[in-house]
Structures are given as structure tokens and as C-alpha cells.
């Protein structure tokens, strides 16, 4: 019985880490070169330009099933996702704080109304995950990005 309880506990621990490992994988998308992006995911479903607030902030977005990859110069600097750490678009915004507030490796930041952001401390450069909300308080978009660009 004792070994069963230990095995059960280890299984739960491993499944919890699996979600974190998946999120680490998603965060690793940031920084990919265009060449690595295409060799990893193939030809994108579509490509479109995005105009930033300033003309020099224009990006090209490569759309894959895994997410929307925003490219500046020759590197991915931001990824738009539909799911992160078990949090999906369409979920109530309150679920973000329930999952990420007590999780190591994340620190909540001051965010403008309509979104919530966390620093991610697992990378070599400053990274942020931002959850945008619609007018009903549900998650409309999830973005991981380099905050130093």
C-alpha cells in the first residue's frame, strides 16, 4: 500500500510538471530564427503583416496550428497562443491568477485594464506572458514575448 501511495504521488507530480514543461516549450518559440521556425513547423498556413504603433514596429506574422509567430528582423519576438499552462482562450480571466500567482518562475506585473501579465524567469532574456480579456472578462488572447525589444 505504501508503494502505491508513493507511485501515485510521483505520478501526480510528473503530470503537474508536464504542464510546466509544455509551457517551457512554448516559451522556447521566442527567439527562433525564421529558418528554424520553418524547419520546425513547415510552411505556415498563412502570413500577414502587422503594423505597430510606430512604423519601425512592423512585424510579419507566420500562422501555424501551434500559434501566431510575430517576426521582427529575422527572429520570433512574440507568439500568440490559444492555450498556455492549461489556460485556454475563452476561459474566465480569474483562472489565470488561480494558476500562475503561486507558481514559481512567474511574477505578476502591473497591467493595464483588460489584461494581466507575468514575468517568466526561465529564459536568458526578459520574457512576459500576457492574457488579454474581452468585455465579459474572458480570455481573448494569450501572448508570450520578449520585453526588451
N, C-alpha and C positions, 0 to 999 in steps of 0.2 A: 504494500500500500504506500509506504514511504517513497519508494522509487517512482511509483505512478504520479504522486503529487509533485515530485521534483521534475519529472518529464513534462507534466502538464504546465508547470511554471516556466520551464525553459521554452516550451512551445509558444506560450503567450508572449514571452519576452522576445522571441525571434520574430513573431508576426508583427509586434509593435515596431521593431527595428526595420522590418521590411518596408513599412510606410516611410520611415525616415530615409532609408536607402534609396527608395524611389524618388523622393524629393531631392536628394543629393544629385541623383542622375539628372533630374530636370534642371537643377541649378547649373549643372555642368554644361548645359547647352550654351549658356552665355560665355562668350569668348571663342566659340568655334569660328574657324575661317569659312569663307564661302565654299572653298574646296572640300573641307571636312564635312560641312553641312550636307552638300550634295552627295558625297561618297557615303555618308552615314544613312541618309534618308531617301536618296534618289532624286528624281525630277520632282519639283514641287507641283502641287495641284494647281496653284496659280501664283502669280507675282504681281504686286501692285505698289505704287509709290505712296508715301505718307508725308504730308507737309507738316513740319514742326512750327513752333511759334515764330522762329526766325528761319530765313531761307537756308542758312547753313545747317539747320537741323533736319533736313530732308532725309528720309530713310527709304530703303527698299524692303518690302515685306515678302518673305517666302512662306507660303501657306502649305503646311503638311497636316496629316492627321494628328501628330504629336503636339502641334501648336503653330502659332504665327511667329516667325523668326524675323525680328527687326534688325537690319544690317546697316551699319554705319561704316563707311570706307570698305574694308574687306572682312569685318568681323561682326558676329551677332552681339549686340549690346543689350537686347531686351527680347523676352519671349512672352507671348500671350498664351495662356493655358485655359483649359476648361475644368481642370482638376489639379489640386495640389494638397498633399498631406491628408487626403481623404475629404477635402473640402471641395465641393463642386459649384459651378455656376448654377444659380437658381436656389441654392441653399440660403436660409436666413443668415444675415450678417453676424448674428450673435454667436454662431458656431465657430467663427474664426477665433474669437477670444477664448472660447472654451478649449480649443485645441492648442493654440500657439502661445497663450500667455504664460503657461507654466512649463513649456518645453525648452530644454537647454538648447543653445545655439541660435535663439531668436530673442530680439528685444523690441518691444513696441515703441514706435516713434510717434511724435506729434503729426497728425494727418489733417488735411483739410476736410471739411464736411463732405460726406458722401464717399469716403474711403477710409481704410485703415492700412497702415504699413508697418512692417517689421524689418529690422536689420537681420541679415543672415551672416553668421560669424564663421561659416565653414569654408570660406573661399579666400584666395590670395588677394583679392581686391574687394572694395566695399560693394556689397550687394543688398538689394532690398526686394522684398516681396510685397506687392500692393494688391489689395482687394477693393474693387470699386463696387458701389451699391447703386441699385436703381431707386426710384422714388418710394418703393414699398419696403426698402431695407433688405432686399435680397441681393445676393452677389451677382453682379452683371459681368465682371471681368476680373481675371487674375493675371498679374504681370510680375515677372522676375526680371530685374535689370541691374546693370552696373550704375551705381550712384555717383561715380566720379567722372562720367562723360558728359 
